Each structure stands twice: as C-alpha cells, then as structure tokens.
Amino acid sequence: MNFNMPIFKVKSKPTPATLLIKFFGESQSWRETEDNLEPLIELIRLIRPLKIKNLETVDLQEIISFFNENDSCREQFSIYLKEIVKDKKFNKILSDAAILQDVDFIFEVKKRIFAKFLPYQPQKDTLEYILNQVFHLANDTIWINKIPSSQLEELYGLLKFKSIYESVEPNSVLSEVLVAMDLITQRISGRALETDVIKMVPEFDDYESPFTAFEKELFLIEDRIRNSENHFIKSDDLSYAQVLVLHKQCEDFVAKAFHNSSKYGISLRVNQNLLKIRQQLVRLRFLISLLIIEKGNDKKNNGIALALHLIKYNCYKNNVRKFIGESTQLISYEITQHTAKTGEHYITESRKEYFKMFRTALGGGFIVGILCIIKVLLSKADTSFFGHAFLYSMNYAFGFIAIYLLGFTLATKQPAMTASALIKALEEGVIKKGKDAEKYKAFAILFARVFRSQFIAFVGNVIMAFPVSLLGIWGIDYAFQYNIAATKWEGLLIDLSPIHSLAIFHAAIAGVFLFLSGIISGSIANRDKHNQVYFRITEHPLLKRSLGKDRTVKLAKLYRKRWAGIISNFWFGIFMGSTASIGLFLGLNLDIRHITFGSGNLALALYGANYAVSDSMLFWGVFGIGIIGLVNFIVSFSLSLGLAFRSRAISLFELRFVTVSIWNHFKSRPISFFFPTEKKNKSEVVENYLHVEDQK
C-alpha cells in the first residue's frame, strides 16, 4: 500500500448560510461584485429544489434561523435587496406578462417559442430584468408557492420591508400598480368596442358598455387613493362595491360572447380578442384587491402577494402549452359541435338503419371501385411528380364529393364525426339522472352502435369495390385487349401486405387525413356561421332579382347543408392523392392505404396476374385489408376522440372508466358490436340523446 499517495479533499457543497456569510458577513463582498445580482442568483440556486414533482413544501427555516442569529448579515442582506429593487419599474409585468400580446395566433406562438430559446431582455432599470436573471426557470413559481405563508411573513418582517402603501410617488410600488391598472382598463375598453367583438353580444346593444363605466369608476378610486393620506380603501367603500358590480358585468359580457359562439360562430381572431379581455379582467381583479386594507396585517400580506404574483406572471409569460390550450379550446369545441351533429347520422340503431347503412356503403364501394381503375390508368400518364399528384388528387377529390352528394358512405370517414357525438353524450351524461356507472353503461351501448355502424360500412364498401374493380378491368381488357394491371399487379399486392410493406404506417397516414377532413368540415361550418354566409346569400340583391327569392333561399339552404362537406371531401382527396408524390419528391416512403381502395386494388392485382398468385400472398393481401381498415379506424377515431375530450375540458382519466364499461358490455353482449340486437324500449337512454336535436 502506497502511503505517499496525495489525499484529495472533497469540496463540500455550499449552504445558504455559508453563502450569506461569504457575501454579507464582515467582508461585505457583495459591494465589490461585478454583477450585483450574483449573490441573489446563487442564493436562489441553492434554495431551488432539484425535483419539483410531488414536492409538498419548501422549508426556509434554515435561512430564517440564520438571520435570527446573525443580525449583521440580516441587515446587510436587507440593504442589498432594497438597493437592487429601488425605483425599479414593473408596471409592464402587471399589464403585459402572461397576457396575450397579439391576436394573431401563429405570430404569438412563434414569438413565444423564439423567446424560449432567446429570451427577451428588458432594460436594466426594470424589475423584469432582475426576475429574468434570478427566476429564469418556468417552474420557479411552483416551488415558490410551496413555501409556507408563515415563513414568508417572518422573512418579510426580518428584512424590514416597507409597506407598499407609504407612497404614490413615481416609480413607487403603489404607483406602478396604479399605472398598470390604467393601462389595462384603457386597453380593455378599446378592444371591447371593436366591431367583431360587439357583434358577438347583441344583447348589450341597447346599454352603455360596462367596460366604459368600469373604466370611469376605477379612475375615480385611483384618484382618491393618490390624493388621500392612507393610499388605500376599505372593503365597505361604496365605490369599491360599484367597481365589483361593473367588473362582474364585464365578465358577463365576455362569458355571453363565448356562449353565443354556438349561435353566431367565432373566428380565431375574435376568440383571441375575447380571451385577452378575460385575462385582463382576471389581472385587474387581483390588482383591485391590493387596494383594500381591513386589518393591519393586510399591508404585509398584500406586499407578499404582489411579489409572488410578479414572479408568477414573469415565469409564465412565454408559456406555449397553456397559450395553445386556451386559444384552441373554444374553436375546437365549435368544430367538434358540428362534427357531433353530423356524426349522429352515422350511428345506426334499428335493423332498418343498419341495412340502410349497408346499402349506402355499397354505393360508396361502387364509386371507389371505379376510382381504383381510373388511378391505375392515370399512373400510366407521362408526367412529373406534381402532375401525378394533381391527377390523383382530382380523381380522389371528385370521387369523394360524388359519394357525399349521392348520400353514399365511405368506410372510416365516419369515425372523425362519431367520436364527437360520443363525447357529447358523455359530456351531457346521456341521461340527466342516475349515477356515473349508468352514464358509462349508456356510453358503452352508444359505442357498440358506433362500432357496428363502422363494421357494416366496411363490409359494404369492401364487397362492392372488389367486383366493380374486377368487372371494370375485365371490361377494358375485353374491349381494348389491354390488361391495365399486367405490369402493376405485384406492386398492388405487396402494398396490401403488412409484413412485406409499410401498409400499417401508410394506413395510419390515411387515418390522420380522415381526422383532418373532419376538422376542415367543422371549421368551414363555424366560419360560415360567424360570417353569416347563409343570411348573406339569402338577402343577396342580385341573386333575388335573377333567381327569385324562393330559389335564392333554396340555394342558401343547399350551401349551408352541403358546402362544408364538399370542401372537406375535396381536401381529403388532395391529401390522399398527393402523399405518395410528396414522398417521392422528399425521398421518403410515404403513401396512403385505405380499406376500400385496398379491396379494389386486390381485384386489380388478381386480374393483372391472371389469378396466378401464391396462397401466401393472397392471404397477406386479404389479411392486410382487414388490418388497414382497423388502423384507419383506430387512428382517425383516437385523434378525434382526443380532440373532443380536449374541447370539452373532460379529463382523459375518464377513458379508464369508459374502457372498462365498453369491455364489460362487449363480454355481456358481443353480438351487439356487429349486429343490432337491442329493442328500442330497452335503449331509451341512448335514444333520448340521439333524437335531442329533432326534439328541439
């Protein structure tokens, strides 16, 4: 053993006490640091917990005890804090931070994402600069709020902070609060009077704007506070009571506007305007509470509350997830409301409805069989990737539009619609009475109807697309002695196999497009409602003069009923037709697989090979069609279900109970998932929901 080996001392981790002694002890080295924020940054770094999740409290008792035992350090630290925050402006944090700054959704998202990587740095004479340097992590506000209030109050007293009500001079704390309140109220008043916002609340047309009255009343209170000796008011003040009443009226205005979105539709810009007004009203509610003092301890509590909120607002000012969630919830709700109403038509109950779905699915399969033949012919065109993308897209688009206008059914097109109808049923409880168990049981019954409706649509599409494609390719060969699939049959067959190709991945892509087509349909309907397109067509002077009033009304009704679906199917065709060409252009293996087209392509492949196909390839082709259909359904349905849950603020935790209820129903009545077995008098719960629109 070598006793001459050097001994390395492990450097101990500094503690808050050692750091405070280093900077605020006898040497008072904080006065000599180049960066005057360094001591505070280091102290917060030591206090900040390594793990925030499941953290119950953050204990500052060690620091409090240290200050109780070391008066000189405490006094120096108090002087230090007061010096770095002295005359620092912070009204912009109160008026701007964590509040929408731009009604342009895309611009706001880009700005916040960019600020995540390269944060905006304000001037050094502002409190925002200090907060950016010290509390620069997004979760800082979480652990700070876990500090016991008793410890915060004790620290407030030990460091001898002055009351925020001592002065209203420029740059004083209370002055900054009042300036922020002025800025917010003026911005609210202007934004609430914009034409698009007022249009959402016609109920307020005959009354004075509550925002204008609120601004006037709040200005009177602020003027009294500036000119009084106490610089605060009591909760029994009549002006304060009036301000609260007007503030409530402003909140009612915004709530009514959001509620009316189902009647008038809503644009993303109006949604952002209303959301910003609501955020500003919430901010004002907090700032107004700072003006109220009842007991002597309220001055200290209000000062601590202001400090905590300043940190919170500054930490959340670039939060992207929360912004997207708040901005898209109402829009997604309106979109899914439309798809829910549309989806009700795709849920069969009786045997009559079940077989009607089968007949319409046969019609959809007939058209898809023709589209399969046309696509093979278009693939022989000598053109570019873009040319093929255009030709395929038009083939799909006009085919899907024909299916829609003729009232036929395309399998897997319904899940994006029916998911919203299911969530609407869950949201309303399906029945207003009863326990959660009954609610989930009713939901399971409704899901069984959805599933069997999709199943019979699959069956109708597949068994019709196959013979139509086979008959079509035979007819072309008989008439022109030309087998159009002779050179393509192997590729058509391989593309269906889940083990010889990326058929499952490509089926998932098609499922995403099915989901997007439902979104497009709902967004078009919502946009037209907001822009009053139906009413504008009905009252169009040239149309009434040339077509007559009755025909103009019929045209408007036709537009309202069909246009969203036409546009949705058109874009679905564009997505489906251009994916493969985009994949070739990018050098990626991108394509789409749809169960109905898979059936038609199997027929073309068999004829192209003159039926000389191995048993294994035939098996994987047939099996692949089933897998493709299942993936189409799962992907489109899951995405739509997630959006519907999100739009109605229903916790995804509910899925646990829903899944259990569906499984129990499947075990007790498996046949009901494939064939209608319930009698109407035994399913009144779901029937009441499905016919609620008709009863209205």
Buried (B, 14 or more C-beta within 10 A) or exposed (E): EEEEEEEEEEEEEBEBBBBBBBBBBEEBEBEEEEEEBBBBBBBBEBBBEEEBEEEEEBEBEEBBEBBEEBEEBBBBBBBBBEEBBEEBBBBBBBBBBBBBEEBBBEEBBEBBEEEEEEEEEBEEEBBBBBBBBBBEEBEBBBBBEEBEEEBBBBBBEBBEBEBBBEBBEEBBBBBBBBBBBBBBBBBBBEBBEEEEBBBBBEEBEEEEBBBBBBBEBBBEBBEBBEEEEEBBBEEEBEEBEBBBEBBBBBBBBBEBBBEBBBEBBBBBBBBBBBBBBBBBBEBBEEBBEBBBBEEEEBBBBBBBBBBBBBBBBBBBBBBBEEBBEBBBBBBBBBBBBBBBBBBBBBBBBEEEBBBBBBEBBBBBBBBBBBBBBBBBEBBEEEEEBEEBBBBBBBBBBBBBBBBBEEEBBBBBBBBBBBBBBBBBBBBEBBBEEEEEEBBBBBBBBBBBBBBBBBBBBBBBBBBBBBBBBBBBBEEBBEEEEEBBBEEBBBBBBBBBBBEBBBBBBBBBBBBBBBBBBBBBBBBBBBBBBBEBBBEEBBBBEEBBEEBEEEEBBEBBEEBBEEBBBBBBBBBBBBBBBBBBBBBBBEEEEBBBBBBBBBBBBBBBBBBBBEEEBEEEBBEBBBBBBBBBBBBBBBBBBBBBBBBBBBBBEBEEEBEEBBEEBBEEBBEEBEEBBEEBBBEEEEBEBBBBBBEEEEEE
